[in-house]
Amino acid sequence: MKRECGAAAPRGTIMPMGYEELIRDALATPFEGWDWAVFRGRMTTAGELPWDYERLVRDRLPHTPSLLDLGTGGGELLASLAPLPPRTAATEGHPPNLPVARARLEPLGVEVAESTGRFPDGSFELIVARHESYDPHEVRRLLAGDGTFVTQQVAGRDLEELNAALGGPPHADRAWDLATAAAALDAAGFEVTWSAQAGQPVVFHDVGALVLYLRVVSWQVPGFDAGAYEDRLRALHDDMPLKATARRFALTARHG
């Protein structure tokens, strides 16, 4: 494997990867569901959000007969919340994730569908969505009259420092924020009962982690290609780490 030139390292020392090897590894590393373990130690987040999405959902489960998880990914988070309500379903619209989610969730009695169209009106007492887009009118159709919608969202300005560092186009949904989401839910007939927003410092420790992230989260920098951005990436490689801000918001809502 190609390494960057330099002084010989002491025996037993792992030499740092050079630029070409980091990029090659980033483009070849498999990524399944939404399992972020591959970024451990290479992309780090400081501090905690002022709310706990998992707790927002988990605390409601003992009193909930039916649950729908929108955009479950590989089912990692939903499976961790077991025991689940008697009727639990999940959707996953990204084709590679669908068999992963089914393999993980169907043994737990969870119905996994590609979309919400197969579910009748008022099917669920609790609908949750973590980092998944949603149609407020469809959520209202599916939610039982006394039900609750819980969501945590990635704001449109999330990690915008990456776009700036690469000289790339801004995120296509840059205007997506708490105020916009709350207004859309209000227009669909919801009452927002709680909301919050926050930012967290994120550090990319090597350029390979950055490229892998942009490969997985392909909408962050529209049209990203490591070859097309080689000059910028090489400059960043020489100036790592790269600091950015993860921007999140969350809310709960019910029929108005």
KAPE-V436701 format. One record per residue. N is the residue number from 1. RES is the residue in one letter. SS is DSSP state (H for helix, E for strand, L for the rest). PHI is phi in radians with two decimals (none if undefined). NEAR is the number of other ideal C-beta (glycine too) atoms within 8 Angstrom. Layout:
# KAPE-V436701
N RES SS PHI NEAR
N RES SS PHI NEAR
This chain:
# KAPE-V436701
1 M L none 3
2 K L -1.36 5
3 R E -2.12 9
4 E L -1.26 6
5 C L -1.26 3
6 G L 2.92 3
7 A L -1.15 3
8 A L -1.11 2
9 A L -1.53 7
10 P L -1.01 4
11 R L -1.03 4
12 G L 1.62 3
13 T L -1.45 6
14 I L -1.48 4
15 M L -1.22 6
16 P L -1.17 6
17 M E -1.21 9
18 G L -1.47 9
19 Y H -1.00 10
20 E H -1.05 7
21 E H -1.19 12
22 L H -1.08 14
23 I H -1.19 13
24 R H -1.06 8
25 D H -1.14 10
26 A H -1.12 15
27 L H -1.41 9
28 A H -1.84 6
29 T L -1.11 8
30 P L -1.24 4
31 F L -2.43 8
32 E L -2.14 8
33 G L 1.05 11
34 W L -2.21 7
35 D L -1.61 9
36 W H -1.59 7
37 A H -1.05 5
38 V H -1.10 8
39 F H -1.64 10
40 R L -1.00 6
41 G L 1.44 5
42 R L -1.93 10
43 M E -2.36 11
44 T E -2.10 8
45 T E -2.07 9
46 A L -1.67 7
47 G L 1.33 6
48 E L -2.15 5
49 L L -1.18 10
50 P L -1.27 5
51 W L -2.35 9
52 D L -2.14 7
53 Y H -1.00 11
54 E H -1.02 9
55 R H -1.17 8
56 L H -1.00 13
57 V H -1.42 12
58 R H -1.02 8
59 D H -1.12 6
60 R H -1.59 11
61 L H -1.13 13
62 P L -1.07 4
63 H L -1.91 4
64 T L -2.03 10
65 P L -1.39 6
66 S E -2.59 13
67 L E -2.42 15
68 L E -2.19 16
69 D E -1.83 13
70 L E -1.48 13
71 G L 1.11 12
72 T L -1.28 15
73 G L 1.18 12
74 G L -1.61 12
75 G L 1.39 17
76 E H -1.05 11
77 L H -1.20 11
78 L H -1.05 13
79 A H -1.07 10
80 S H -1.22 7
81 L L -1.56 10
82 A L -0.99 6
83 P L -1.29 3
84 L L -1.70 11
85 P L -1.00 11
86 P L -0.90 5
87 R E -2.01 8
88 T E -2.24 15
89 A E -2.34 14
90 A E -2.56 16
91 T E -2.03 14
92 E L -2.66 14
93 G L -1.61 7
94 H L -1.58 7
95 P H -0.87 5
96 P H -1.10 7
97 N H -1.43 14
98 L H -1.05 11
99 P H -1.13 7
100 V H -1.14 12
101 A H -1.11 16
102 R H -1.12 10
103 A H -1.10 8
104 R H -1.45 13
105 L H -1.70 14
106 E H -1.06 10
107 P H -1.10 6
108 L H -1.60 10
109 G L 1.47 6
110 V L -1.61 12
111 E E -1.43 7
112 V E -2.00 14
113 A E -2.15 11
114 E L -1.30 6
115 S L -2.63 7
116 T H -1.50 10
117 G H -1.04 4
118 R H -1.42 5
119 F L -1.69 10
120 P L -1.22 4
121 D L -1.00 5
122 G L 1.08 10
123 S L -1.33 10
124 F E -2.29 15
125 E E -1.40 12
126 L E -2.40 15
127 I E -2.11 14
128 V E -2.22 12
129 A E -2.62 14
130 R E -1.95 9
131 H L 1.06 7
132 E L -2.17 8
133 S L -1.20 3
134 Y L -2.66 9
135 D L -1.78 5
136 P H -0.96 11
137 H H -1.21 7
138 E H -1.22 9
139 V H -1.06 13
140 R H -1.14 11
141 R H -1.09 8
142 L H -1.42 13
143 L E -1.44 15
144 A E -1.10 9
145 G E -0.95 6
146 D E -1.86 6
147 G E -1.44 13
148 T E -2.30 11
149 F E -1.91 14
150 V E -2.18 15
151 T E -2.50 12
152 Q E -2.08 11
153 Q E -2.15 11
154 V E -1.54 7
155 A L -1.19 12
156 G L -1.11 9
157 R L -1.63 8
158 D L -1.00 12
159 L L 0.90 11
160 E H -1.11 12
161 E H -1.11 10
162 L H -1.15 16
163 N H -1.06 13
164 A H -1.15 7
165 A H -1.12 9
166 L H -1.56 12
167 G L 1.18 5
168 G L -1.64 11
169 P L -1.19 7
170 P L -1.23 7
171 H L -1.02 12
172 A L -1.10 7
173 D L -1.84 7
174 R L -1.03 9
175 A L -1.45 6
176 W L -1.26 9
177 D L -2.60 11
178 L H -1.05 11
179 A H -1.09 6
180 T H -1.14 9
181 A H -1.12 13
182 A H -1.12 11
183 A H -1.13 8
184 A H -1.16 9
185 L H -1.17 13
186 D H -1.05 11
187 A H -1.15 7
188 A L -1.55 10
189 G L 1.71 7
190 F E -1.69 13
191 E E -1.97 8
192 V E -1.37 11
193 T E -1.70 6
194 W E -2.83 6
195 S E -2.75 10
196 A E -2.81 10
197 Q E -2.54 10
198 A E -2.87 10
199 G E -2.16 7
200 Q E -2.29 12
201 P E -1.16 11
202 V E -2.19 13
203 V E -2.18 12
204 F E -1.65 16
205 H L -1.59 10
206 D L -2.62 12
207 V H -1.19 14
208 G H -1.14 13
209 A H -1.10 13
210 L H -1.11 14
211 V H -1.17 14
212 L H -1.08 13
213 Y H -1.06 13
214 L H -1.21 12
215 R H -1.24 11
216 V H -1.33 7
217 V L -1.68 7
218 S L -1.16 7
219 W L -1.50 7
220 Q L -1.12 12
221 V L -2.09 10
222 P L -0.93 8
223 G L 1.32 7
224 F L -1.04 13
225 D L -2.53 6
226 A L -1.03 11
227 G L -1.16 5
228 A L -1.15 7
229 Y L -1.82 11
230 E H -1.00 8
231 D H -1.05 6
232 R H -1.14 10
233 L H -1.15 15
234 R H -1.11 9
235 A H -1.13 8
236 L H -1.17 13
237 H H -0.99 11
238 D L -1.39 6
239 D L -2.27 6
240 M L -1.19 10
241 P L -1.48 7
242 L E -1.94 12
243 K E -1.79 8
244 A E -2.59 12
245 T E -2.23 11
246 A E -1.45 12
247 R E -2.00 12
248 R E -2.27 14
249 F E -2.51 14
250 A E -2.51 15
251 L E -2.77 14
252 T E -2.17 12
253 A E -2.59 10
254 R E -2.53 12
255 H E -0.97 10
256 G L -1.43 6
